[in-house]
């Protein structure tokens, strides 16, 4: 099953490349910062589940 978020661009800067893991708060992705031009910069991003924002 493929993740629909793969390839998604967040904040017009970070492109989700691979799902690393999931947990109670959300999903962790390997992402690429596309604004750095030719400088490759890989990072991880936590995409929170909707219920984590509700107080």
PAMARDREN-637437 format. One record per atom (N, C-alpha, C): residue number from 1; residue in three letters; atom name; x, y, z. Coordinates in Angstrom, 2 decimals, m for minus. Layout:
! PAMARDREN-637437
+-----+---------+-------+---------+---------+---------+
: num : residuo : atomo :      xx :      yy :      zz :
+-----+---------+-------+---------+---------+---------+
: NUM :     ALA :    CA :       X :       Y :       Z :
...
+-----+---------+-------+---------+---------+---------+
***
This chain:
! PAMARDREN-637437
+-----+---------+-------+---------+---------+---------+
: num : residuo : atomo :      xx :      yy :      zz :
+-----+---------+-------+---------+---------+---------+
:   1 :     UNK :     N :    0.85 :   m1.18 :    0.00 :
:   1 :     UNK :    CA :    0.00 :    0.00 :    0.00 :
:   1 :     UNK :     C :    0.89 :    1.24 :    0.00 :
:   2 :     UNK :     N :    0.71 :    2.12 :   m0.97 :
:   2 :     UNK :    CA :    1.52 :    3.32 :   m1.04 :
:   2 :     UNK :     C :    0.89 :    4.44 :   m0.21 :
:   3 :     UNK :     N :    1.73 :    5.30 :    0.30 :
:   3 :     UNK :    CA :    1.27 :    6.42 :    1.12 :
:   3 :     UNK :     C :    0.93 :    7.59 :    0.21 :
:   4 :     UNK :     N :   m0.27 :    8.16 :    0.31 :
:   4 :     UNK :    CA :   m0.66 :    9.27 :   m0.57 :
:   4 :     UNK :     C :    0.13 :   10.55 :   m0.32 :
:   5 :     UNK :     N :    0.84 :   10.64 :    0.81 :
:   5 :     UNK :    CA :    1.61 :   11.84 :    1.12 :
:   5 :     UNK :     C :    2.99 :   11.87 :    0.47 :
:   6 :     UNK :     N :    3.45 :   10.74 :   m0.05 :
:   6 :     UNK :    CA :    4.76 :   10.69 :   m0.68 :
:   6 :     UNK :     C :    4.75 :   11.62 :   m1.90 :
:   7 :     UNK :     N :    5.73 :   12.51 :   m1.97 :
:   7 :     UNK :    CA :    5.80 :   13.50 :   m3.04 :
:   7 :     UNK :     C :    5.12 :   14.81 :   m2.68 :
:   8 :     UNK :     N :    4.34 :   14.83 :   m1.61 :
:   8 :     UNK :    CA :    3.62 :   16.03 :   m1.18 :
:   8 :     UNK :     C :    4.61 :   17.11 :   m0.73 :
:   9 :     UNK :     N :    4.30 :   18.35 :   m1.05 :
:   9 :     UNK :    CA :    5.14 :   19.49 :   m0.68 :
:   9 :     UNK :     C :    4.51 :   20.21 :    0.51 :
:  10 :     UNK :     N :    5.27 :   20.37 :    1.60 :
:  10 :     UNK :    CA :    4.78 :   21.06 :    2.79 :
:  10 :     UNK :     C :    5.46 :   22.41 :    2.91 :
:  11 :     UNK :     N :    4.67 :   23.44 :    3.13 :
:  11 :     UNK :    CA :    5.21 :   24.77 :    3.32 :
:  11 :     UNK :     C :    5.98 :   25.29 :    2.12 :
:  12 :     UNK :     N :    5.66 :   24.79 :    0.94 :
:  12 :     UNK :    CA :    6.35 :   25.17 :   m0.30 :
:  12 :     UNK :     C :    7.86 :   24.98 :   m0.19 :
:  13 :     UNK :     N :    8.28 :   24.05 :    0.68 :
:  13 :     UNK :    CA :    9.72 :   23.87 :    0.91 :
:  13 :     UNK :     C :   10.14 :   22.42 :    1.08 :
:  14 :     UNK :     N :    9.37 :   21.62 :    1.80 :
:  14 :     UNK :    CA :    9.78 :   20.27 :    2.16 :
:  14 :     UNK :     C :    8.98 :   19.24 :    1.38 :
:  15 :     UNK :     N :    9.66 :   18.39 :    0.64 :
:  15 :     UNK :    CA :    9.01 :   17.35 :   m0.14 :
:  15 :     UNK :     C :    9.15 :   16.01 :    0.59 :
:  16 :     UNK :     N :    8.00 :   15.39 :    0.91 :
:  16 :     UNK :    CA :    8.02 :   14.10 :    1.60 :
:  16 :     UNK :     C :    8.47 :   13.03 :    0.63 :
:  17 :     UNK :     N :    9.46 :   12.22 :    1.05 :
:  17 :     UNK :    CA :   10.04 :   11.23 :    0.15 :
:  17 :     UNK :     C :    9.77 :    9.80 :    0.56 :
:  18 :     UNK :     N :    9.73 :    9.54 :    1.86 :
:  18 :     UNK :    CA :    9.57 :    8.16 :    2.31 :
:  18 :     UNK :     C :    8.98 :    8.14 :    3.71 :
:  19 :     UNK :     N :    8.04 :    7.24 :    3.94 :
:  19 :     UNK :    CA :    7.49 :    7.04 :    5.28 :
:  19 :     UNK :     C :    8.48 :    6.21 :    6.08 :
:  20 :     UNK :     N :    8.91 :    6.75 :    7.22 :
:  20 :     UNK :    CA :    9.87 :    6.06 :    8.08 :
:  20 :     UNK :     C :    9.16 :    5.27 :    9.16 :
:  21 :     UNK :     N :    8.11 :    5.86 :    9.75 :
:  21 :     UNK :    CA :    7.39 :    5.17 :   10.81 :
:  21 :     UNK :     C :    6.12 :    5.88 :   11.19 :
:  22 :     UNK :     N :    5.30 :    5.21 :   12.00 :
:  22 :     UNK :    CA :    4.06 :    5.79 :   12.49 :
:  22 :     UNK :     C :    3.98 :    5.59 :   14.00 :
:  23 :     UNK :     N :    3.21 :    6.46 :   14.63 :
:  23 :     UNK :    CA :    3.03 :    6.37 :   16.07 :
:  23 :     UNK :     C :    1.71 :    6.99 :   16.47 :
:  24 :     UNK :     N :    1.51 :    7.15 :   17.75 :
:  24 :     UNK :    CA :    0.25 :    7.67 :   18.27 :
:  24 :     UNK :     C :   m0.01 :    9.12 :   17.85 :
:  25 :     UNK :     N :    1.05 :    9.91 :   17.71 :
:  25 :     UNK :    CA :    0.89 :   11.32 :   17.37 :
:  25 :     UNK :     C :    0.86 :   11.60 :   15.88 :
:  26 :     UNK :     N :    1.41 :   10.69 :   15.06 :
:  26 :     UNK :    CA :    1.42 :   10.94 :   13.63 :
:  26 :     UNK :     C :    2.38 :   10.04 :   12.89 :
:  27 :     UNK :     N :    2.84 :   10.53 :   11.74 :
:  27 :     UNK :    CA :    3.75 :    9.78 :   10.87 :
:  27 :     UNK :     C :    5.05 :   10.54 :   10.71 :
:  28 :     UNK :     N :    6.14 :    9.78 :   10.62 :
:  28 :     UNK :    CA :    7.46 :   10.37 :   10.43 :
:  28 :     UNK :     C :    7.92 :   10.06 :    9.01 :
:  29 :     UNK :     N :    8.34 :   11.12 :    8.32 :
:  29 :     UNK :    CA :    8.77 :   10.99 :    6.93 :
:  29 :     UNK :     C :   10.20 :   11.47 :    6.76 :
:  30 :     UNK :     N :   10.90 :   10.86 :    5.80 :
:  30 :     UNK :    CA :   12.15 :   11.41 :    5.31 :
:  30 :     UNK :     C :   11.74 :   12.46 :    4.28 :
:  31 :     UNK :     N :   12.34 :   13.63 :    4.34 :
:  31 :     UNK :    CA :   11.95 :   14.72 :    3.45 :
:  31 :     UNK :     C :   13.19 :   15.40 :    2.89 :
:  32 :     UNK :     N :   12.98 :   16.18 :    1.83 :
:  32 :     UNK :    CA :   14.06 :   16.93 :    1.20 :
:  32 :     UNK :     C :   13.70 :   18.41 :    1.20 :
:  33 :     UNK :     N :   14.65 :   19.25 :    1.58 :
:  33 :     UNK :    CA :   14.48 :   20.70 :    1.53 :
:  33 :     UNK :     C :   14.79 :   21.14 :    0.10 :
:  34 :     UNK :     N :   13.77 :   21.57 :   m0.64 :
:  34 :     UNK :    CA :   13.96 :   21.88 :   m2.05 :
:  34 :     UNK :     C :   14.41 :   23.31 :   m2.31 :
:  35 :     UNK :     N :   14.45 :   24.15 :   m1.29 :
:  35 :     UNK :    CA :   14.85 :   25.55 :   m1.48 :
:  35 :     UNK :     C :   16.36 :   25.77 :   m1.41 :
:  36 :     UNK :     N :   17.11 :   24.74 :   m1.12 :
:  36 :     UNK :    CA :   18.55 :   24.91 :   m0.99 :
:  36 :     UNK :     C :   19.29 :   24.77 :   m2.31 :
:  37 :     UNK :     N :   18.57 :   24.68 :   m3.40 :
:  37 :     UNK :    CA :   19.21 :   24.59 :   m4.71 :
:  37 :     UNK :     C :   19.96 :   23.28 :   m4.88 :
:  38 :     UNK :     N :   21.24 :   23.38 :   m5.21 :
:  38 :     UNK :    CA :   22.04 :   22.20 :   m5.46 :
:  38 :     UNK :     C :   22.57 :   21.52 :   m4.22 :
:  39 :     UNK :     N :   22.30 :   22.07 :   m3.04 :
:  39 :     UNK :    CA :   22.80 :   21.48 :   m1.80 :
:  39 :     UNK :     C :   21.79 :   20.46 :   m1.29 :
:  40 :     UNK :     N :   22.12 :   19.16 :   m1.37 :
:  40 :     UNK :    CA :   21.17 :   18.16 :   m0.88 :
:  40 :     UNK :     C :   21.09 :   18.19 :    0.65 :
:  41 :     UNK :     N :   19.89 :   18.28 :    1.16 :
:  41 :     UNK :    CA :   19.68 :   18.30 :    2.60 :
:  41 :     UNK :     C :   18.50 :   17.42 :    2.92 :
:  42 :     UNK :     N :   18.77 :   16.28 :    3.55 :
:  42 :     UNK :    CA :   17.70 :   15.38 :    3.96 :
:  42 :     UNK :     C :   17.38 :   15.60 :    5.42 :
:  43 :     UNK :     N :   16.12 :   15.45 :    5.79 :
:  43 :     UNK :    CA :   15.70 :   15.64 :    7.16 :
:  43 :     UNK :     C :   14.49 :   14.77 :    7.44 :
:  44 :     UNK :     N :   14.06 :   14.74 :    8.68 :
:  44 :     UNK :    CA :   12.85 :   14.01 :    9.03 :
:  44 :     UNK :     C :   11.79 :   15.01 :    9.49 :
:  45 :     UNK :     N :   10.55 :   14.72 :    9.16 :
:  45 :     UNK :    CA :    9.41 :   15.56 :    9.55 :
:  45 :     UNK :     C :    8.35 :   14.69 :   10.20 :
:  46 :     UNK :     N :    7.77 :   15.19 :   11.27 :
:  46 :     UNK :    CA :    6.64 :   14.53 :   11.92 :
:  46 :     UNK :     C :    5.37 :   15.24 :   11.47 :
:  47 :     UNK :     N :    4.50 :   14.51 :   10.83 :
:  47 :     UNK :    CA :    3.20 :   15.03 :   10.41 :
:  47 :     UNK :     C :    2.20 :   14.57 :   11.45 :
:  48 :     UNK :     N :    1.69 :   15.53 :   12.24 :
:  48 :     UNK :    CA :    0.80 :   15.22 :   13.35 :
:  48 :     UNK :     C :   m0.60 :   14.83 :   12.88 :
:  49 :     UNK :     N :   m1.22 :   13.95 :   13.64 :
:  49 :     UNK :    CA :   m2.61 :   13.58 :   13.37 :
:  49 :     UNK :     C :   m3.51 :   14.73 :   13.79 :
:  50 :     UNK :     N :   m4.67 :   14.80 :   13.18 :
:  50 :     UNK :    CA :   m5.62 :   15.89 :   13.44 :
:  50 :     UNK :     C :   m6.00 :   16.00 :   14.93 :
:  51 :     UNK :     N :   m6.20 :   14.87 :   15.60 :
:  51 :     UNK :    CA :   m6.66 :   14.91 :   17.00 :
:  51 :     UNK :     C :   m5.61 :   15.51 :   17.92 :
:  52 :     UNK :     N :   m4.36 :   15.61 :   17.50 :
:  52 :     UNK :    CA :   m3.32 :   16.21 :   18.34 :
:  52 :     UNK :     C :   m3.46 :   17.72 :   18.46 :
:  53 :     UNK :     N :   m4.24 :   18.33 :   17.55 :
:  53 :     UNK :    CA :   m4.43 :   19.78 :   17.56 :
:  53 :     UNK :     C :   m5.65 :   20.20 :   18.38 :
:  54 :     UNK :     N :   m6.55 :   19.28 :   18.64 :
:  54 :     UNK :    CA :   m7.79 :   19.60 :   19.36 :
:  54 :     UNK :     C :   m7.53 :   19.60 :   20.86 :
:  55 :     UNK :     N :   m7.94 :   20.67 :   21.51 :
:  55 :     UNK :    CA :   m7.74 :   20.75 :   22.96 :
:  55 :     UNK :     C :   m9.05 :   20.68 :   23.69 :
+-----+---------+-------+---------+---------+---------+
***
